[in-house]
Amino acid sequence: MTTQFFERQDSARSQTTRLLFLFVLAVLAIVIALSVFGYLAGNMVNEANSRQQNFRSGTGNTVSPWLFAALFGGGSLIVIVLGSLYQVSQLKFGGGTRVAESVGGRQLAHHTSDPLERRLLNVVEEMAIASGTPVPPVYMMDETGINAFAAGYMPSDAVVGVTRGAIENLSRDELQGVIAHEFSHIFNGDMRTNIRLIGVLHGILVLSLIGHMLLRSLRYVSTGSGNKNSGGIVVVLLILGLVLVVLGSLGSFLGGLIKAAVSRQREFLADASAVQFTRNPLGISGALKRIGGVIYGSKLQHPNAAMASHMYFAQGVFEGLSGLMATHPPLPKRIAAIEPTWDGSFFATAAETSVRAGQALSGTASAAAAGMSGLAPTARMSELDPPRQVGGRSERSSAGTANVGGRTISVPEMMGATDRVGAPQDEHRVYAHRLLEQLDPVLIQAAHEPYSARALVMALLIDPDPALANQQLAILQRMVPVDLLNAVVTLLPPVKAMANAARLPLIDMSLPMLRMMSLPQYQAFIPAFQALVQADQRLSVFEWTLSQVLYRHLHVNFMARPVVPTQYHSLAGLKSEVSVLLTTLARTGNSEPEVDRAFAAAAGQLPGLPLSLVSAELCTFAELEKVVQKLAQASAKLRRQVLMACAACVSSDNVVRIREVELVRGIADLLDCPMPPLVGRQE
């Protein structure tokens, strides 16, 4: 599955290039058409001036028709480009939220009293922790149609939207299939393409809007006998308005064809990924049968529904009878691809589904991702704290394994971790469900409330050593309100009692609530967080990884982050960065002889690339952050090779440590490669 994920990532980037090419062709066609109209209009103006001057027996001035052509063509090009750039820039910052709200979505809160909404939230959290992605906010659309979507410019600002009809008519298994389908769009890079489609096509739509404005403005143009030029103005505005409306509509039609061409094939891939994720083909096929069986199907009524038509789980708006504009394959084809023995029948009534939808409302949830990128202070790897006791055991277990929350991670599983990137299995979903069942309900409730979520993050940073813990609490007493400090103290006992494997999932459960902070609250929260990290003058892998989670998946909510372009198609230009990364991993908890062996094992995964061990002075978290940010600009194929080298590095001594597991998953997250949790085996 490794190659499939990374090939899909490269395919998504290629698809974006093709999209841009098709968009350029459509824009050129419109610009040429308006240039021709401008040239003809220039000739008409010159002829009118000539007749008027001949009537007066004077010599008239003529204007080159090419000037008119340039004005009309250039003006239309400027309007389209500016309109597209404006919409893309608007969607780039909080794009998922903007899309969800524009189609009538409202964000769900975990304290909702609706059991169906709670079940939906549980399913989304469970899928998130199983796939290694942040928990996305969930939006409810009050529509009777059965539909859903995932939107966002990147996983950090992704949201999931679901209709009321879906949660009322689908069973838990069917709802899981739908959510797994939407998560696959997140894995495959489809969301960014979808957002760009909305943005670039908006520029063409602006022409049509301007045309309609010109036509409406005609009612305000005087045509009285006192205004000799009013007739000509009316004619020019009328013709120009009609031309803009026609060309804008034609451009929108071409844009619809582009959306349909880009979208249809991806739906089959997302269906297949959902089956792999849930290991239950009847779940997603059952959801499709429900859509085919109810009278309202998957159609949406919101006025802006057509804007995001290519994002939905199923056809959300009427796209004509020919199928050319259809953004989704026909339901029978999708069902037959999942269930080859299907007899062609749909589920007839929604009432039958409502009974099933009311069942199995239980389910715990969460999300895990080891993310990274920017709040931590510089620290040498050699200054990291020594392995701590976990549940009465050291994190170093028997040879070839690591003990993580009662489970052992083997070297083969660590080496095969990259095979699971972007390809979560049903075992990951089951693991996530069981892991979170063991969490103290007090911690789950804290993660699901905006205020207590901040206290939970701080409680996770309080050191087990009583003296240092008192020092950290004294710091908080000076920096945060009393009620927030009291909340931290209340959460300390259950935090100390939980397994280490639940730390990052618990953080990612908190992310949707942390995103609800205001900018002043965020600006007050970050210094307090940094003060807790720096209290002991050393930085653990968990503290650094946590700081990167907050930066990568929370900071983006308050400040736009530039999209990372693909600039490297060969590791030859990244030789020094790869050397620093692998040396840093090799020095994580290893003595000097072990460092050489670990680095050699990693370098063996990259034959033909001359790598060299760098000095310990370069092995800082700050340097690692810069290195991985640059590696994120490599192609998907190269990022896969780097991750495989990382896995070989930490497995070289036949012992997998907890800190190494967290660090590798964190690097994978920073490289936009969602790595599911290492399941291991239950002891």
N, C-alpha and C positions, 0 to 999 in steps of 0.2 A: 504493500500500500504506500510505501515511501515515495516511490517514483510517481505514483498516481497523484499524490498531493502536490508535489513540487512541479509535476508536469501541468497540473491544473492551474497552479499559480502563474507559471510562464504563459499558459494559454490565456489566462485572464488578462495579462498585460498585452499579449498580442491582440486580443479581442479589443482592448481599448484603442490600440493603434489602428485597427481596421475601422472602429467606430469613428475615430477622428478623421480618417481618410474619407469615409462615406459622408460625414458631416461637411467636410471641405468641398466635396463634389456638389452637394446640395446647395451650399452657400454660393459657390461659383455659378451654378445655373441661375440662381436668383439674381446675383449681381449682374451677370451678362444680360438677362432679360430686362432688368431695370436700366441698364446702360443703353440697350437698343431703344427702349421707350424714351429715354432722355435724348438720344440722337434724333429720333423722329419728332419729339416735342420741340427740339431746337430748330429743326427745319420748318416746322409749323409756325413758330414764333417769327422766324426770319421772313417767311412768306407773308405773314400778316403785317409786319413792319413795312415790307416792300410795297404792298398794296396801299397801305396808308400814306407812305411818302410819295408814291406816284400820284395819288389823288391830290396831294398838296403841291405837286410839282417840285419836290425837294429831294435831296439825297439822304437816304436813310442809312443808319448804322446797322450792321449785321453782327451777330454773335455766332461764333463757331459752334456748330451742333456737337462737336466733340467735347466742348466745355460742358454742355448739358449732360452728355453721356457720362463724363467724369463725375459731375456733381451727383447725379442720380445713382450711379453705380457705387461711387466711393461713399456716399452718404448711407446707402443701404448696408454696405459692408461694415461701416463704423457702428451703425445701430445694432447689427447682428452680433458683432464681436463684443461690444460693450454690454449688451443684454445678456449674453452667455457668460461673460466673465463675472458680471454682477451676481447672477444666480448661482454660479459655481462657488464664488467666494462666500455667499450667504450660507450655502449648504455645507461648505467645508467645515465651518465652525458650528458644531451641534447639529449636523445634518440630519441624523436619525430622528432627533426630537422634533425638528422643524417639519420633516415629512409626516411624522405621526400626528402632530397637531394640525397640520394642514388638511388631513383627511378625517378630522373629527375625533382623534384619539384622546383619551384622558388617562393619565398615569395611575396605575393601581398601587395602593398602599397595602402593606402586609397586615395591617390591623382591620382590613375589610371584614365585614360580617357575612359577606356572600360566600358560601362554601364552594361554589363553582369558580369564583375568582381566586380563592385560596388554592384550589387544586391547580389552576393554571400557573400561579406563581411557584408552587412547589415543583411542577414539571419543568418549568424553565430553569429554576435553580439547579435541579438535579442534572439536567442536560449540560449546564454550564460547567459544573465541577467535573463531570465525566469527560468533557472535551478539553479541559484546560484553558478555557476562555473566561473572561470576566462575566459576572452576572449582568445581563442587560436589563435596563428598565422595561417594564411591560406596560403596554398601552391597550386600553379596551376601546373598541369602536362599537357604538350602540347600533349595530346593523343586524338584520335578520339573516342575511346571507352567511354562508359558512366560508370563511376566508381568513388569511393571516399574511403577514409580511415581516421581513427583517430589513432594516434601513440603517444607514450610517456610512461615514466615509472610511472608518477603520473600526476594528473591534472595540477600541476605547470609547467610541461614542455610538455604538450600535444600540438599537432598540428593537424590541419585538412587539408587533401589533397583532391583536387577535379580535375577531368580531364576537359579539354576544351570541350570535347564532352558532358559532363554533363550539363555545363552551357549553351551550345548552343542548346541542344535538350530538356531540361526539362523546364516546366513551373515553376512559383514561388512556387506553392503548392507542386509540385513534388520535387523540390529542397529542400523545407522545410522538406519533408518526409525523404529524404536521409540524410540531416544534423541531423535531430532528431534521426535517426538510429545510426549515428556515435556518437552522444552525449550519447546515451544509453550505448555504449561500455565504455565510460568514467565513467558513473555512476556505472556500474556493475563490475568494476575492470578488464575488459577484456584486457585493454591496457598493463598492467604489464605482464600478462600471455603471450600476443603476443610478447612482447619484449624479454621475457625469452626464448620463443620458438626459436626465431632467434638466440639468444646467445648460447643456449645449443646445437643446431643442427650444429652450426658452427664448434664445436670441432670435430664432426664426419666428416664433409666435409674436414677438414684439412688433414685427413688421405688420402683421395682420391687425394687431391692436391699434397701431398708428393709423392704418387705413380706416378702421371703424371710427376713430376719433375725427378724422378729416371729413368723413361722410356726415357725421353728426353735427360738425361745425357749419355745414352749409346753411342750416336754418338761421344762422346769425349773420350771414352775408347779405347785405342790402343789394337789391336789384332794381332800385328806383331809377328814374330818368336822370336824376342828378349825378349819378355815378356811372360814367361812360365805360369804365373798365370793369364794372362788377360782373357783367356777363362773362367776360373772358376769365375772371378769377373763379367764378362758379364752375366753368367748364374744366379749367385746369385742376381744381380741387376734386371735382367729381371723377375725372379720369384717373388722377393720381390715387385717390382713395380706393377706387375699384381695382386698380392694378395692384396696390399693396395688399388689399384683402385677398385677391385671387392668388397672388404669388405667396402670401403668407399662408393661405390655406393649402396651396400646393406643397409648400415647404413642410407644413405640419403633416400632410399626407405622407411625404417622403420620410419624415421623421418617424411616423408610425410604422412604416415598413422597416426602417432601421431597428426600431425597438423590437418589433416582432422577430426579425431575423436573429437578433442578438439573444433574445430571451428564450425562444422555444426549445432549443437543444439543451440549454442549461437545466431545464425542468426535469428532463429524463435523468440527468446526472444527479440532481438533488434528490430525486426519488430513490435512486439506487443507493446513495449515501445514507439516506434515512433508514432504509432496510438494514444496511450493515450496522448502523448505530444501535438500532433497537432490536435487531435480530427477530423482527416480527413483521413480515410482509403484509399480514392481514391488518395491521394497524393503519398504515398509510393507504392501502387499497380500500379498507373499510371507510376511511374518511372521504375518499374520492367517490365511493358508491353512495355515501350519504348526500354528497353534493348533487349527484345525478338523480337522486330519488326525491328530493324535496323541491317544491314548486319554485322557490326563490333561488335555489341553487347557490352559487357563489357571488351573485351580483351585489354590488354596493350602490347606495343611493346618494352618497355625499357628492356635492357639486364638483369637488376637486378629485374625485376618485380616479378620473382618467389620467391625471398627472402621473400617478404611480402605478399605472396599469401593469407595467412589466415587472413589478416587485411582488405581486400577490402570489399566494399559494395556488390559486386557480383563477380562471378568467373573471375579472372583477367588473368589467364594463362591456357593453355591446360593441363588438369590433367589426360588424358587417357580416354578410352572409357568405362571402367568398372565402373567408379564412386567411386572406392575404395579410390582414391587419391583426390576426389573432396572436397574442403574446404567449399563449400556452397551447400545447398540443391538445387534441380532443381527449376528453375523459376516457373513452374506451381504449385509446392507444396507450394511455398512461397506465390504466389498470391492467391491461393485457401484458405490458412489459414487466409489471411486478408479479402478476398472478396469471401465468400462461394458461391455466386450466379454467379460467373464469368463464361462467356460463352466459355472460352478457346481461345479467339482471342487476338492477340497482335496489337499494333499500327504499321501500316505497314510502314510508311515512316518517315524519319527524317525531310523532308521538312515541313510536317504538324506540327511537334513539334517546328520547328524554329520560326514559326509565333507566337505560344503561348509563346515561351521563350522570345520573344521581348516585351511582355506585362507585365504590373504590375511591372515596374522597381523601383517604389518608395518603400520606407521603411526605417525607421530609426532604428538604432541598438545600442547595448551596451552590457555590461556584468556586473553582480553584484556578488560579493562574499564577505562575511565578513570573512576575513582570519586572522590568528594570528601566531606569533612566534618570536620575538627577538630583536627589536631595541630600545624598549622604556625604559626609566629610571624607577626606582622603585618609586611607589607612593601609598599612602594609599587610599582606597576607600573613606574614610571620607574626603579626601582632594579634591575630585572631584568638578568641578565647579557646581553651582546650575543650575536647569533647565532654559534654555534660551527661549526667546520668538521666536516663529516660525510663521512668517506671521501674526503677531499681536496677536497670541495666545500662551499660555504656552503649553509646551509639555504635561502637565497633562491635559487631556480633561475630559469629563464626566466619571462617574464611570463605570468601565468595558471596557473602550476604551482608545486608544492613538491616537492622531492626528499626522499623518505622511504624510506631503506633500499634504494636502487636503483630505486624506483618514483616516478613523478611523479603528483601529485594535481592535477587540473584544477579550475578554478573551477566549471564546471558540476557536477562530482561533489560538490564541497563544498556547493553550493547544493541538490543533491538528496539530501544525506545524511539529512535527516529522513524522506525517503521510505523509507528502509531501517530506520528504527527499529522494532524488534520484528518485522521481516520479512526475516531474513537469506536470502540466496540461495546456490545451490550454488557460485557463484564465490567467496563469502566462505569457504566450507569448503575449497575448493581452495587459496585464498590462505593460509589458516591452515596447511594441511598443508605447503605448500612453504616458507613462512616458517620453520617450526619444523624442517624438514629441514636447514636451513642453520645451526641453532644448534649450538654446540660441545656434544658429549655430556657434557662435564664440567659445564656449566651446567645441563643437563637433569637430570643426576643430583643436583646440589646442590638444585635446586628440589623434588625428590621425596623429600628426607630432612628430618625435623623440625629437626635441629640445624644442618645446613648451609644450610637455607633462610634462617635469620637472618643467616648470614654473607653470603649472596647479596644480601640487601636492603642490607646495609651496604656491600658492594663496589660496588653500583650508585650509591651516594652519594659515593664517593671521587672527588675532583676530578682532571681530567687534569693540572692544573698540579702539578709535583713538589713545590714548596714547600708548597702548601696540602694536598696529599695527605699529606705527612709530618706536618703539623700535625694532620690528622684521625686518622691512625694513632696519634699520641701520645695523643690524647683517648681512643681505644678502649683503648689499653694501660692507662689508669687506670680504665676503666669495665667492661671485659668480661674473662672468663677468657682465659688465654694460648692455649688450644687454639682458641677462637673467633676470636681475633685472627689466629692462623696460618691458619685457614680463609679469612678475608677476604683475606689477602695472597696465598694460593694462587689465589683466584678472580679477582684483578685483571687478569692478562693476557688471559684469554678474555673478560672483561667489556669491556675496552677495545677488543677486536677485533670485537665484534659490532655489528650495525646498530642504530641508534637505534629503528627500528620494532619491534624485538623486546624493548625494555625492559619495557613494560607487560604484554605477554603473559607474559614470564618471571616478573614479579611475581605475576600471577594464577595461574600454575602453582604458585607457592609457597604460596598462601593456604591450601589444605587442610592443608599441613604446619605452617604458622604457627599455625593454629587449635588444633593439638595442644599448644601451650605451656601450661604450668601458669600460674596467676595470678601467682605470684612471678616466673616467667620473663618473663612479659609486662610486669610492672611494672619489671623491670630492662632489658628490651629498648627500651621507649619512650624513656627518658631518653637512652640511647646514640644512638638514631635522631635525636632532636631536637638533640643536641650536634653530630652530623655535619652536619645541615642548617644550623645556625647558625654553623658554623666560619668561613665566609667573609663573614658579616654581610650576606648578600644571599640572596634566594630566587628560584630559577628556577621556571618553570612546571612542569617535570618534578618538582622536589622537592616543590612544593605539591601537585600531583596525586597523587604517591606517598603523601604524608601523608594525603590524603583517602581513598585506597584502603585504607590500613591502618585508618583510623578507621571508615569505613563498613562494610567487609567483615570486619574483624578484631575491632575493639573490641566489636561486638555479641555476639561469642562469649563475652565475659566479663562483660558488663553489658547488661541488657535495654534496648532502645531503644523509645520510644513510637511507635505507629503514626501516620503522618501522615494526618490527616483532610482531606477536601475542604471547604474553607471559602470559597473564592472561585470565583464563576461569572462574573465580569467582571474585566477587567484594570484597570478604573477605580480599584478599591481597591488596586491594586498599582503605580500609576503611578511612585511614587518608587523602588520596588525595580527596576522594569524600566529606569528611567533610569540607576541606578547600574550595573546589569549591563551594559548596552550601552555606557556610557561606559568601563567597565573594559576591555571587549573592544576598543573603539576605541583605547584608549591603549596596548594591548599592542604595543610595538615601533613605533608610528607617531609621526611628528612632528605638531605642532599642526595644520597645514593638513590633513593626512591624517586626523586625529582627527575634525574636523568633517565631512568627507566620509563617513567610515565610519559615524559616528553617524546622519547623514542617511539613508544607505542602509538602515540597520537600522530606523529609525523609519518609513521608507516601507512596511515590511512590516506595520505596525500602524496603519493609517489610522483616524482618529477618536480616537486616544489621544494627548493632548498631552504629549509628552516633552521633557525639557530636559537639556542636557549639564551634568553636575555637576562640581565642582572636583576637581582631582587628589588632594587630601587625603582624599577619600572612596574613592578607588580603591585600597583595600588588600585583601589576601587575606582578612583577618579580616572585613572588611565584606562582601566578595563571598560568603563562606560564610554569613553571616546572611541576605543577600538571597536566595540560591538556596534556602536552607531554607524561607523564607517562600513563595517561588514554587512550591515542591513541594506546597503546600497548594491550588494552583489545580486546576481541573478538567483532564482530559486534553486537551480541545480548546484551552484556553488555553496549556497547556504546549507544545503543538505550535506555536502561533503564536510563542511566545517563542523556541523553537529555530530556527524559520525566520528570525527577526530576527537571531539570533546568526550564522547561516550567511551572511546578507547582509552583516553587519558585517565579518566577517573576509575576505570576498571582494571588498569594495568597491574595493580598489586593484589588482584583477586579479592579485594575488600571494597564494598560500596558503602560510603558513609552518608549519613543523613544530609550533612552540609553539601556534599557533592551532588546528591540528587536535587536538592533545592537550587543549587547554583546552575546546573545544566538546564533545568526547566526554566530558570530565569533567563538564561542566555537565549534559549529557544523562543521565549516570549518576546524578547527584545528584537529578535530577528523575524518577527511576524510568523512564527511557526508554532502554532498551538499544540503543545505536547500534553496528552492526557496523563493523569497521575499513574505512577508505577504501582500496579495493583499488588504484585507479589503473591505470597501465599500466607494464609492465616496460620499462626503458630498454635 
